[in-house]
Amino acid sequence: MSASTKKLRLGPLPDTQTVKLTFTCSASLKADLDRYAALHAQTYGETVDALTLIPHMLEAFMAGDRGFRKGTTSGPPRSPVKREANPS
């Protein structure tokens, strides 16, 4: 299967409302993001840049992070519960 026919993990991008956020990354990460954007455009026929992909990548990462999902509740963040060893 060629690179252009494989599906990427990120998939096509949905339309969403946005909030501007600025961050700094290494030059090598920026290069990787640009390469991913080029592959995404080739795969899905929609030209996008790294800035467009970053929020979707972060959402996909957080959705796949089991530790984050387990720690997410509807109330305030919980502090870790220390369990004592059972003396039996």
C-alpha positions as a Markdown table, in Angstrom:
| # | Residue | x | y | z |
|---|---|---|---|---|
| 1 | Met | 0.0 | 0.0 | 0.0 |
| 2 | Ser | 1.5 | 3.3 | -1.0 |
| 3 | Ala | 1.8 | 6.3 | 1.4 |
| 4 | Ser | -0.9 | 8.2 | -0.5 |
| 5 | Thr | -3.5 | 5.4 | -0.1 |
| 6 | Lys | -2.9 | 4.7 | 3.6 |
| 7 | Lys | -5.3 | 6.5 | 6.0 |
| 8 | Leu | -3.7 | 8.7 | 8.6 |
| 9 | Arg | -4.6 | 8.5 | 12.2 |
| 10 | Leu | -5.8 | 12.1 | 12.3 |
| 11 | Gly | -8.4 | 11.7 | 9.4 |
| 12 | Pro | -10.2 | 14.5 | 7.7 |
| 13 | Leu | -10.6 | 17.7 | 9.7 |
| 14 | Pro | -14.0 | 18.8 | 11.0 |
| 15 | Asp | -15.3 | 22.4 | 11.0 |
| 16 | Thr | -14.9 | 23.8 | 14.6 |
| 17 | Gln | -14.9 | 27.1 | 16.4 |
| 18 | Thr | -11.4 | 28.2 | 17.3 |
| 19 | Val | -9.5 | 30.2 | 20.0 |
| 20 | Lys | -6.0 | 31.6 | 19.2 |
| 21 | Leu | -3.2 | 30.0 | 21.1 |
| 22 | Thr | 0.5 | 30.6 | 20.6 |
| 23 | Phe | 3.3 | 28.1 | 21.5 |
| 24 | Thr | 7.0 | 27.5 | 20.7 |
| 25 | Cys | 8.4 | 24.3 | 19.4 |
| 26 | Ser | 11.7 | 22.9 | 18.2 |
| 27 | Ala | 12.7 | 23.4 | 14.6 |
| 28 | Ser | 12.7 | 19.6 | 14.1 |
| 29 | Leu | 9.1 | 19.3 | 15.4 |
| 30 | Lys | 8.0 | 22.1 | 13.1 |
| 31 | Ala | 9.6 | 20.3 | 10.2 |
| 32 | Asp | 7.8 | 17.1 | 11.2 |
| 33 | Leu | 4.5 | 19.0 | 11.4 |
| 34 | Asp | 5.0 | 20.4 | 8.0 |
| 35 | Arg | 5.8 | 17.0 | 6.5 |
| 36 | Tyr | 2.6 | 15.6 | 8.2 |
| 37 | Ala | 0.6 | 18.5 | 6.8 |
| 38 | Ala | 1.9 | 17.7 | 3.3 |
| 39 | Leu | 1.1 | 14.0 | 3.7 |
| 40 | His | -2.4 | 14.9 | 5.0 |
| 41 | Ala | -3.0 | 17.1 | 2.0 |
| 42 | Gln | -1.9 | 14.4 | -0.3 |
| 43 | Thr | -4.0 | 11.8 | 1.4 |
| 44 | Tyr | -7.3 | 13.8 | 1.7 |
| 45 | Gly | -6.9 | 16.2 | -1.1 |
| 46 | Glu | -7.3 | 19.2 | 1.2 |
| 47 | Thr | -4.4 | 21.6 | 1.6 |
| 48 | Val | -3.8 | 22.3 | 5.3 |
| 49 | Asp | -0.8 | 23.7 | 7.2 |
| 50 | Ala | 0.7 | 22.7 | 10.5 |
| 51 | Leu | -1.2 | 25.4 | 12.4 |
| 52 | Thr | -4.5 | 23.9 | 11.2 |
| 53 | Leu | -3.5 | 20.4 | 12.2 |
| 54 | Ile | -2.0 | 21.0 | 15.7 |
| 55 | Pro | -5.4 | 21.5 | 17.5 |
| 56 | His | -6.8 | 18.3 | 15.9 |
| 57 | Met | -3.6 | 16.4 | 16.8 |
| 58 | Leu | -3.9 | 17.5 | 20.4 |
| 59 | Glu | -7.5 | 16.5 | 20.6 |
| 60 | Ala | -6.7 | 13.1 | 19.1 |
| 61 | Phe | -3.9 | 12.7 | 21.6 |
| 62 | Met | -6.0 | 13.6 | 24.6 |
| 63 | Ala | -8.9 | 11.4 | 23.5 |
| 64 | Gly | -6.5 | 8.5 | 23.3 |
| 65 | Asp | -4.8 | 9.1 | 26.6 |
| 66 | Arg | -6.3 | 6.6 | 29.1 |
| 67 | Gly | -4.8 | 8.3 | 32.1 |
| 68 | Phe | -6.3 | 11.6 | 31.1 |
| 69 | Arg | -9.7 | 10.1 | 30.4 |
| 70 | Lys | -9.7 | 8.3 | 33.8 |
| 71 | Gly | -8.8 | 11.5 | 35.6 |
| 72 | Thr | -11.5 | 13.5 | 33.9 |
| 73 | Thr | -14.7 | 13.9 | 35.9 |
| 74 | Ser | -17.6 | 16.3 | 35.9 |
| 75 | Gly | -16.5 | 17.8 | 39.2 |
| 76 | Pro | -13.3 | 19.4 | 40.4 |
| 77 | Pro | -10.0 | 17.5 | 39.9 |
| 78 | Arg | -9.5 | 14.7 | 42.4 |
| 79 | Ser | -6.4 | 14.4 | 44.5 |
| 80 | Pro | -4.7 | 11.0 | 44.3 |
| 81 | Val | -6.0 | 8.5 | 46.9 |
| 82 | Lys | -3.4 | 6.7 | 48.9 |
| 83 | Arg | -4.3 | 3.2 | 49.8 |
| 84 | Glu | -2.9 | 1.5 | 52.8 |
| 85 | Ala | -1.7 | -2.1 | 52.5 |
| 86 | Asn | -4.2 | -4.6 | 53.8 |
| 87 | Pro | -2.7 | -6.1 | 57.0 |
| 88 | Ser | -4.1 | -9.6 | 56.5 |
